[in-house]
Amino acid sequence: MLEIDALTWGLTIGLIVVLLAVDLVLAAVRPHRVGFGEATAWSVFYILVAIGFGVWLTMAHGGGFGTEYFAGYIVEKSLSVDNLFVFVIIMTTFAVPEEHQHKVLTFGIVLALVMRAAFIALGATLLSLFSFMFLLFGLLLIFTAVQLFRHRNEDPDVENNAVVRTARRLLPLSTEYDGGRLFTREAGKRVGTPLLIVLVAIGGIDLLFALDSIPAVFGVTEEPYIVFVANAFALLGLRALFFLVKGLLDRLVYLSTGLALILAFIGVKLILHWLHVDISPSVPEIATPVSLGVIIGVLAIVTVASLLKTRKDPSAKAHPGSLRASKPRSGEQKR
């Protein structure tokens, strides 16, 4: 079992808070269109920070925990790319001005970290108290994988999201942006701007992704500390990654299929672990290095296959997938 003292927890959280604070300050003080060069520099920086942390964890606590961290980080990073698809749809649907997209993304990352921290604490507690939670988590991931595969060529219907519909019904809203403000005044009344609805939509999406990603990363490690840092470092680079790859996302036509396979694989891994612990020690388990190899292999194959597909058929377009049937975006037909 990984022993992490209070000082290490404090320093880790402090590092994450400092990195988040830098993002928030940049978004609030200097709203601007993030260019390719800036996005590349920040993406490389966050990846190096994540790798550096993994090297430290390996040296301080052993290769086994280091492997679990890198496996968890890659799982969360791959799922975060699907997050980016939905963020692009939200930005497009609500016509968010480019100079304010930085702020929206930073808010989304902060909210996602808070939600995932809560789910990590809850998940770790449940797993320590009830071993059958491994079975439930496994079944949840397999169900998610099946639904994602069934609706792999669809987009989530952001405007008909229950959270967004409720916000529209309860809050007085304007139809025009007012700079980067969440609220403005119309006819002497205080009303919300479209930016407020964008943040509500981002929050609803963050909640859905947290419900899937936390069981997935618990499938490669049972250590709450590793689950937390894998999530945190994957999410910290999400803002820069959005601006870096948003023009390339449409080419990853098989990403949803690949993520469905990864989630199903981790679901099976969790069920085998439950069978091994609660039913019979003779039931084989899937080792973490094998999981890491499978995850990297699936991602590599779907990326190459996607690029080859779009090279041969430029009209092919990627979709983030949906957990339920949804309407295609305006002007598009379901495939």
N, C-alpha and C positions, 0 to 999 in steps of 0.2 A: 504494500500500500504506500502511496506517495505521501510523505510527511512534509507539509508546507507550514512554516511557522507564521505567526501574525506579522512579523516584520516583512517577510517576503510577499505576503498577500498585500500589505500596505504599499510597498514599493511598486508592485505590479499594477495595482489600481491607480497609484499616483502617476505612473508612466502613461497609462491609457488616458487618464484625465487631462494630462498636459497635452498629449497629441490631439485630443478632442478640442481642447481650449484653443489651440493654434488654428484648427479648422474653423471654429466659431468666430474667432477674431478676424480671420481673413474674410469670412463671408459677411460679417457685419460691418467692418470698417472699410473694406474695399470691394464692393460688389462689382463684378466684371465678367466678361466672357472669358472662360478658361480655354486657352489655346492648347494645341497638341503638345508643344514643348513643355509647358507647365504641367500638363496632365501626365506626361511621360516621366518627368522628374519626380513628381510626387508618388506615382505608382511604383517606380523603382525603389524609392526611399522606403515605402511601407513594406514592400516585399523583403528588402534587406533587413528591416527591423524584425519582421516575423522570422526570417531565417536565423538571424543573430540570436533571437530568443530561443529558438529550437536548439541551436548549438549549445547555448548556456545550459538549458534544461538537460540535454544529453550528458554534458560534462559533469553537471552537479548531481544528477539523479539516475544516470544510467541510460544505456541505449534503448531499453524497452520502453521507458516513458518518453524518450525522444521520438521513437517511431510512432507511438500513439499520438503524440502532439502533431507530427507532420501529417499523419493520416487524417486526423481530425481537421487540421487546417485546410488540407486539400478538399475534403468533403465540403466544408463550409464555404470555401472559395468558389467551388463549382456551383453550389446552390446560390451563392450571391450573384453569380452571372445571370441566373434566371431572374433574380431580384431586379437586375438592371433592365431586363426586357420590360418588366412591368413599370419601372420608373420612367422609361422612355414613353410608354403608352400614356401614363399619367401626365407627363410633361406635354405631350402632344395633344391629348384630349382637352386639357385645360389651357393650352396655349401659354405656358409659363414663359415670361421673358427670359432670355438667356442669362442676363446679368443677375437674376434671382434664383436660377437653378442651383447654384452653389449652396445658397442658404437652405433651400428645400432639402437637398441631399444631406447636408450636415444635420438638420433636424431629424431626418429619417434615420440616420445612423445612430444618433443619440437615443432616440426612442427605441430603436431595435435593440441596442445594448441593454437598456433598462428592462425591456420585456424579457430578453433572453436570460438576463441575470436572475430574474424572478423564476422563470421556468427551469433554469439550471438548479436553483436551490430546491424547488419543488420536486423535480425529477430525481435529484440525488437522494432526497429524503425518502421518496416512495420506493426507489430501488433498494435502499438500505433496509427498509422495513418489510417490503413485500417482494420476494423474488419473482412472483408471477408477473410483475410489471414488465419484466423482460419480454414475456410472451405478448402482453398487450402492446408494448412499444413496437415489437416486431410485426404484429398484425396490422397496426396503424400504418407502418411504413409500406407494407405490401399493398394495403388498400390504396394509399396515396399513389404508389407506383402504378397500379392498375388504372386508376382514374387519370393520372397524368399521361399515360400512354394512350388511353382511349381518346383523350382530348388534346393530343400533342400538337395538332394543327390549328388550335384555336387560341384566342386571346381572352384574358379575363375581362368581364364587362365592368369596367371601373365605375362608370356613372350609375350603374344599377346595383352597386355594392350596397349592402344593408346599412353600413355605417355612414356612407355618403348620403343615402336617401334620408336617413334619420336626421342628419345634420341639416340638410336642405329644408326638411319639414319644420325643424325646431328653431332655426336661426334665420333672422332677416339678412338677406345677402344682396350685394350689389352685383352688377354684371361686368364692371370694369375694374382692372387693377389700379391700385393707388400706390405706385412705387413698390417698396417692399413691405408695406403695411398689411397687417392682418385685419384691421378694422378701419373704417373711414366714416364720413358723415354724408348722408344723402337726405335732403329736405329737412335738415336739422336733427335727423335721427342717426344713431350709431348703428352701423351695419357691418357685417363681415364682407371681406373682399374675396374674389375667387382664390386668392392665395391661401386663405383659411381652409377652404374646401380641399385644396391640394394637400395640405398638411394632414387633414382628416383622412383623406384617401391613402396617403403614405402610411399613416398610423394603422389603418385597417389591414393593409397589405403586410406590414411588419408583423402584426399579430399572427396572421395566417402562416407566414414563413417561419416564425418562431415555433409554432406548433409542429412543424415538420422537421426543422433543422435540429432541434434539441434531441429528439429520439434518435436521429441519424448519427449525431456525433457520439451519443452514449453507446452506439453500436460498435465504436472502435476504441472507446476508453470509458472506464467507470469512474475516473478521477474527476471530481468537480472542478478542480483547479485547471486541469488540462482542457476540459470542456469550455470553461470560461475564457481562457486565453486564446484558444483556437477560434472561438467565435469573435472575440474582440479584435484580434489582428486581421481576421478575414474582413470584418466590417469596416475597420479603420481605413482600409485601402479602397473602399467601395466608391467613395466620392470621386477620387482621381480616376479610377478605372472607368467610371461612367463616361467621363469626358474623353477618355482615351479610345474606348472601343465602341461608343454608341453608333458610329458609322459602319462598324463591322458586324454588329449583332445580327442584322438581317441575313447574314451569310451562314450563321450557325444553325442550319435547318434540321440537323439531327440532335441538337443539344437536349431537347426535351426527352427524346428517346433514351439518350445516354443517362440522363438524370433518373429516369424511371428505372432503368436497369440497376443503377447504383443503389437507389433506395430499396429496391426489391432484394438485392444482394445483402444489404445491411440488415433488412428485416429478417431474412433467413438466418443470418449470423446470430441475431438476438434470440430467435426461437431455438436454434441449436444450443446456445448457451443455457437457456432456461431448461431444456431437456437434459443437458449434461449435469446441471446442478440439482434439479428437483426430481428428475425421473431416473436417470441412470448415468453413471460416470463413463459407460461404454459408448455413449453418443459422442461422436467426434465434434470438436469445435474448430472454428476457422481462426487461424492465428492472425495477429495484427499485421505482420509483414505481408501475408497473403492478401489481406484486405487492401493494404496500401498498393500492392501491385495491380490488383483488379481495378481499383479506382483510377489509378493513373492510366492503365491500359484502355479502359473504356473511354476516358476523356480524350486520350490521344486518337483513338480510332474514330470517334464521332466528329472530332475537329477536322481531321484529314478528310474523312468522307464528306463532311459538309462543304468544305472548300472545293473538293473535286466536283460535287454535285452542282454548286452554284457557278462553277467555271464552265461546265457543260450546258447548264440551263440557267442563264442569268435572271430569268423570270421567277425562279424558285425563291421563296421568302420564308424566313424563320418565324416561329411563333413561340411565346414562352410556355404555352400549354395552360390548361385550366383543370381544376378539380371537378368541374361540372360543365355541362354544355353551355356555351355562351355564344353570343352573336359575334360574327366577324366584324372587324373594323370597317368603317364607312368606305365604300368603294371596293371592298374585297369580297371574294367568294370563298366559302369553305372548300377546302380541297378534299 
